[in-house]
């Protein structure tokens, strides 16, 4: 559940990374202030090369994990 995940994130227990697959109004949702993937919140379906989009998601998550370590 999103509310529980955001509550746990606020306590520093977990990280939450929205992965934007399609166009949606995520910037005006409770997820709007979070780092999302792929970069710049460009939905995966809008990338010319979807494999590159998924690679970018992996890079963003690795970057976040590296910052925590």
C-alpha positions in Angstrom: 0.0 0.0 0.0 1.4 3.4 -1.0 0.4 5.2 2.2 2.3 2.6 4.4 5.3 2.7 2.1 5.5 6.5 2.4 5.0 6.3 6.1 7.9 3.9 6.4 10.0 6.1 4.1 9.3 9.1 6.4 10.7 7.0 9.3 13.8 6.2 7.3 13.0 2.5 7.2 12.9 2.2 3.4 13.4 4.0 0.1 10.7 4.5 -2.4 11.4 4.9 -6.1 8.5 5.4 -8.4 9.1 3.8 -11.8 7.2 5.7 -14.5 6.0 3.3 -17.2 3.3 5.5 -18.8 2.1 9.1 -18.8 0.3 9.9 -15.5 0.0 12.8 -13.1 2.5 11.4 -10.6 4.0 14.9 -10.0 0.8 16.0 -8.3 0.5 12.8 -6.2 2.1 11.9 -2.9 5.0 10.6 -5.0 5.7 14.0 -6.6 8.6 14.9 -4.3 10.5 11.6 -4.7 13.3 10.8 -7.0 11.7 8.8 -9.8 13.0 6.6 -12.6 13.8 6.8 -15.4 15.5 10.1 -15.1 13.5 13.3 -15.5 10.3 11.3 -15.0 10.1 10.5 -18.7 7.8 7.5 -19.0 9.5 4.3 -20.3 7.0 4.1 -23.2 8.2 7.5 -24.5 11.9 6.5 -24.8 13.0 5.7 -28.3 14.9 2.7 -26.9 13.0 1.0 -24.0 15.9 -1.1 -23.1 17.9 2.1 -22.5 15.0 3.3 -20.3 15.1 0.2 -18.2 18.9 0.5 -18.0 18.4 4.0 -16.7 16.0 2.7 -14.0 18.7 0.3 -12.9 21.3 3.1 -12.8 19.0 5.3 -10.7 18.4 2.5 -8.2 22.1 1.6 -8.0 22.8 5.3 -7.4 20.3 5.4 -4.6 21.7 2.2 -3.0 25.2 3.6 -3.3 24.2 6.7 -1.4 22.8 4.6 1.4 25.9 2.3 1.7 
